[in-house]
């Protein structure tokens, strides 16, 4: 019954499903041994390098990126290992590098279906670059440059997949974001950089204290900088915007009557995820519209209009939108039941999220194991009983199958420019997310060379390729966002002050909300209690009961604890109950590790179907 209900949550009208074929792309030979010279002619007769297999912990490389404009190849980041010592010709195949992989079954002139772009680039051609961070690789729409990490790679004015591209005519330039008033010093810290379709603007994230903030700015090549570091050719970021409404509006606020109000016309970014296919919108994971239910949203760059892209109660994060803006591909835990015990009950206003957001967003992982699978969603988003189509649903679930649940998708999926294909890449669960004390046994990889990472391309076989659209130039100034001035202090996000509040349902009923804090404790706590009285925001179901949750988190710490007591009864279109055990539910989570560690019990029952919390460390 439980699985039948999940299938119903993922209902796809058969007429709406489309046929999909999937292939795994070839990668350089893989080895476990990372000693000098371990990559021998037996591993790779052509001497074009071996990549490292990670047997324990994180193996986020190889990492797939975007397709070339014509779709015949895609960019990826790999970690080469075992190269012989210099002056051997193969010694250049070492460390984290950017490669191209053919997607059409052809090969490069050396006979390999891959080609390393950054291997052997002279030091004089990459002054001031940070090569440690080479994530989220992207090909510019001009087909002659890459964005990789915090660097931009030029391929000598040639197409990136041209035979004319060599190490000597390849240049790697750092990206510089001035964050001091006089323009001095190194670049500001940037992560998760995304390229606008106009090849001219970027979005990125940066931390200020414990807040993650989104930014947008213009890229300008500076051949001879006179301020900042490095004083070498680089790309400067100018006309920077802080992606926060300049009017200061928040989704959850309080009026003079001590009434809580929800305003879904405004936006609050949790994590910026880049741009829509046309570049007209910024895409982000935002403050929930329903308790504990994190979703993807898009906000129009020019007018600030917000739309919700996903609404399934499971957790969503990476997202890409096709160039014609008609389709999204998201990575989501839907179908895994991972978050259903927390977020399965719909229509609860996002008030307890003031203290639960860290836990609700972190349960999606078990350490380096992620429960994501790629989901295709049309331009209108999740609605009613439509929750998209799992791209890799076909298969028998066996070891190594396309739908093997032990292979989990990683960020970011990418559409081809013609809309007919999607790249996603996956990693295989491994210790300590399985085996040993973990109840989940570790699978044995049957991928080539025993690899634990694979790059997949899904083709929508009934689709006709469309011509690559012409992209509009993005604005330098976002009218509704907050202008960023180098040296400015990023204001902390304001929180509701302790007190007693009332929240009135959109259709009927109300909730009484009590917020208390104990700031003098060595580990400050915030407590939110919500008492529901025939509350309905959707006009279809009503809520009664209560939720009482305390957050304990030391200042500057990434370790959070929630002490959770719930008994919410839902009646109407859905009949359910969200209830903790006699002693409550208590969870401690290091949000940098995401290992599930809880005592007590929290169970959500919806129309007779029960969703329980995972076992610890699974």
C-alpha positions, 0 to 999 in steps of 0.5 A, a space after each residue: 500500500 505504501 509503494 502504491 501511494 508513492 506511485 500515486 504521488 508520482 502519477 504521470 498521465 500515460 499520454 504525458 510520458 515520453 520515451 527516453 533512451 539512456 547511454 553511459 558516456 565513456 571515461 578515461 580508464 580508472 584506477 585505485 592506486 594513486 602512486 606515481 606511475 600507477 597508470 601504465 600502458 596496461 591501463 591506458 595504451 594511448 598514454 592519455 591518463 587514468 582517473 582515480 576511483 575513490 573507495 571511501 567517502 566523496 567521489 564527486 569527480 568525474 563531474 559532468 557539465 554542459 554540452 557544446 553548442 552543437 551537442 556533439 560533446 560535453 565538458 566534464 571535470 575529472 581527477 587524473 592520477 597515477 601519471 608517470 614522473 616528468 619528463 614523460 609525455 603522459 606526466 601532464 595527466 595529473 590532478 583535477 582537469 577539464 576534459 571534453 567527452 564525445 556524445 555522438 560515438 565519435 573519437 578525437 584524432 588520438 582515438 579517444 572519445 575524450 580529450 583533456 583541455 587543461 592538461 599541460 597548459 603552461 604555468 605562464 598561461 594560467 597566472 593567478 588561477 585557483 585550480 583546486 576548485 573546478 566544479 560546475 563546468 560550462 561551455 560558453 554559447 560562443 563555443 570558444 570558452 569554458 567556465 570552470 569553478 572560478 576560472 574561465 578557459 580560452 581555447 585560442 579563439 577556436 571552438 573548444 572541440 577543435 583539433 587546433 586547440 593545444 595546451 600552448 594556445 589555451 589560457 586559463 584566467 581567474 575571475 576577480 570580484 572586488 569586495 574592498 572599497 578601494 579594490 585592493 586584495 584578493 577576490 571575494 569568496 565565490 562558489 557555485 558559479 553559473 553562466 547566463 546564456 548571454 555569455 556576459 553575466 554570472 550568478 554565484 553564492 557567497 557566505 556572510 557569517 552563517 548566511 548564504 547570499 546570491 549575487 549577479 554581475 557582469 563579466 569583463 575581461 581585464 588584460 592589465 589590472 592595476 588594482 586587486 590580486 592577481 595583477 594578471 589578465 583576468 575577468 572582473 565582476 562589475 555591476 554586482 547585485 545582491 539578490 535580495 529585494 531592496 524593499 526588504 520584504 520577506 515571505 513570513 512577516 508580522 503586522 501591527 496587529 501581531 498577525 503573521 502574514 505570508 507573502 508568496 509574491 516576494 522571494 527569499 533565496 536559500 541557494 541560488 541555482 543559476 538561470 532559466 534557459 532563456 536567462 530571463 529568470 534566476 532559479 533558486 531553492 527558496 524559503 518553503 511555501 509549506 512547512 518543511 517542503 523545500 522547492 525550486 522557484 524562479 524570479 524574473 530578473 526584470 520585474 521580480 515576479 516569482 513562480 514556484 517550479 516544484 511542489 512535491 513534498 520530497 526535497 529538490 535541489 539542482 535544476 536546469 531549464 531548457 533553452 526554450 523554457 518549456 521543460 525543467 529537469 530537477 534532481 529530487 528525492 521524490 519516490 525515495 520516501 526520504 523526507 515524507 515523515 517530515 514533509 508529507 503532510 501538505 498545507 501546513 504554513 511554513 512557520 516552524 521552518 524558523 527553527 527546522 529549516 536546517 534539519 528539513 534540508 539536510 535529511 535528503 542526504 546520508 553523508 555523501 549518499 544522495 537520494 536524488 534522481 532526475 525528474 522531467 517536469 513541464 513548464 507549468 511545474 508540479 500541480 494536482 496529481 502531476 509530478 513529472 516523469 522520472 527520467 531513469 525509471 526504466 529498468 529492473 533496479 538491479 546492480 548497475 541498472 539505470 534505475 539502480 537506487 544505489 546510484 544517486 544523481 549529483 549536481 547539476 543536470 543539463 539540457 542540450 541546447 536543442 532540447 532533445 537530451 539531458 546529461 546527469 551524473 551519478 555516484 554509487 553509495 559507498 562506506 561509510 554511507 553503507 557497510 560496517 555499522 550502517 544497516 545498508 550493505 555496500 554494493 559492488 560496482 559493475 561499472 567499467 574498471 569498478 568506477 563509482 561515478 558515471 556520466 549519463 545522457 538521456 535522449 527524448 527520442 520523440 522530440 525534434 531538435 529546435 534551433 538554438 535561440 538567440 539570447 537577450 543580453 541580461 541587464 546590468 542592474 536588477 531593479 528590484 534587487 539590492 545594489 552591491 558596493 565593494 566594501 559594504 557589510 552584507 546585512 544579516 537576515 532579520 528574524 521574527 522577534 519573540 512573542 505571541 502571534 496569530 496566523 489566519 488561514 486563507 480559507 478558514 481557521 487560525 493558528 496561535 504561534 508562540 516564539 521564545 528564545 533563551 539568548 544567554 545560554 552557551 547554546 542559544 535556543 529558539 522555540 516555536 509552538 504552533 496551535 492549529 484551530 480548523 486552519 485551512 490555507 487550501 480550502 480542501 483540508 483543515 488542520 487541528 493540533 499542535 507542533 512544538 519545536 526547539 532549535 539549539 545551535 551554538 553561534 558559528 556552529 554547523 551542528 543543530 538540534 531539534 527537539 520536536 513534539 507534534 500532533 497534527 490532525 488533517 481532515 478533508 481531501 486528505 486525512 492524516 496525522 503527523 505525530 511524535 512518540 511519547 517522548 518526542 522526536 530529537 534529532 542532531 544534525 551536522 549540516 556539513 555531514 548530513 548523517 541522520 542521527 535521531 532518538 524518539 519517533 516522528 510518524 506521518 500517516 496520510 490516508 492510512 499510509 504510514 511514513 516513518 523516519 529512516 534508521 540512524 546513519 542510513 
